[in-house]
Amino acid sequence: MSLLSEDIEYDEEHASDNLQPSIVASNAAGWILAYISVGLRIWARKMGKASFGADDWLIVAALVPLSTYAIVCWIQVTFGEGKHILYLKNSAGFVQGYVTCVVAYAICVVLSKLSILCFYCRIFSPVRSLYYTSWGFGAFIVAYSLALVLAAALGCIPLSSMWTEAPGKCIDTLPPFTIIG
């Protein structure tokens, strides 16, 4: 990756800029809150003697990609995430971690959204129009998230061109990632 001289000057002038503690703290807080929330949800189901439904299984499943995302983000910090690009220690590992984070994020979001839709289906099952509308939204969410995962995993052809100097064809992934957020 080649940097412009203005970028290098800026990075050197702001060498003390460091967002790494914020990255670690925000990922830890989100991860811990998610596990507490899901744990309380399971506890409430057991205490209320309510059945464990698809919505519960989906939110439990969302913890796996969430954990992957958090762990890889913490690893990214060791590569230089949170500092200026000039101070990146392992560009190949950084980009590979970035792709992993994007895929894990997309999977976590789709599982969370499907959990919410299944919850709506559980609540509104007597109202048939809402029930079927939820399934329509679910199909759209799955299709869009699958497209996003493919865009992240195949954002450059060959994918290794993201972290090597090898030529490749890449797409702009910012718009679809912004939309899913």
Stockholm file with secondary structure:
# STOCKHOLM 1.0

chainA/1-181         MSLLSEDIEYDEEHASDNLQPSIVASNAAGWILAYISVGLRIWARKMGKASFGADDWLIVAALVPLSTYAIVCWIQVTFGEGKHILYLKNSAGFVQGYVTCVVAYAICVVLSKLSILCFYCRIFSPVRSLYYTSWGFGAFIVAYSLALVLAAALGCIPLSSMWTEAPGKCIDTLPPFTIIG
#=GR chainA/1-181 SS CCCCHHHHHHHHHTTTCCCHHHHHHHHHHHHHHHHHHHHHHHHHHHHTTCCCCHHHHHHHHHHHHHHHHHHHHHHHHHHTTTSCGGGCSCHHHHHHHHHHHHHHHHHHHHHHHHHHHHHHHHHSTTSHHHHHHHHHHHHHHHHHHHHHHHHHHTSEESGGGGTSSCCCEECCCHHHHHHHC
#=GC SS_cons         CCCCHHHHHHHHHTTTCCCHHHHHHHHHHHHHHHHHHHHHHHHHHHHTTCCCCHHHHHHHHHHHHHHHHHHHHHHHHHHTTTSCGGGCSCHHHHHHHHHHHHHHHHHHHHHHHHHHHHHHHHHSTTSHHHHHHHHHHHHHHHHHHHHHHHHHHTSEESGGGGTSSCCCEECCCHHHHHHHC
//
